[in-house]
Amino acid sequence: AGSVKYQASGFLNKNKAPFSEDLLVLLRTSSEPFVATLFAQEAAAPQAGKRGGRGFRGVVGGYAAELDELLRVIRSSTAHFVRCIKPNVRKAARCFEEPVVMRQLRCGGVLEAVRVFASGFPDRMPIRDFVGTYCSVVAPSKLPPHPPGGPPSQGDAPTAWERGACAAILRAFDVADEATALGHTKVFLGAGVAAHCKAKREARLAGLIAVVQAAARGLLAR
């Protein structure tokens, strides 16, 4: 190998680590007169040619500033997280290899999270809101008799009629008893029950809309 020449001028100034401002303040206020004097003189010395100082921001300071900015953006927005899964190891388009996908889902804890999610009551809704949303799409004959005038409800607590109507709506939607639970103020729905109720409601509304449209078109035709 040939000879290698190094240029060492200015090497110390280029590689001088910045001194922590907090540590400098601590040393200036030291109970040892010598230490306090030493760093007071250092602070008063010319700063020309030195790296560091108040304008210098190290790796940790830059990371902290970027983290603060990221947290500020997250707090000011509604975050949605998407888990990306590689469909194959060959980076081929429209090619899904089941073992590759399942391994990622299993190692990422997705399957376990789904199992835990489905084992309880992932959806919950105030009983009063549930009855108000789905009561209109259930035949009145399937609901309990409404008391005249209805007793006024106290706060968020549902009335006895609302609790009975909630149970009747769930029976009308063919929801199994073990898939739901009634709390003091909320109805707890098992996995898939909320989507099932929503589909029943949308189907009923679509049928009613078709009847109204047919009547309107017949009236216009006549």
Summary of the structure (lengths in Angstrom):
residues: 222
radius of gyration: 35.0
end to end distance: 103.6
largest distance: 108.0
contacts: 430
relative contact order: 0.07
helix: 54%
strand: 5%
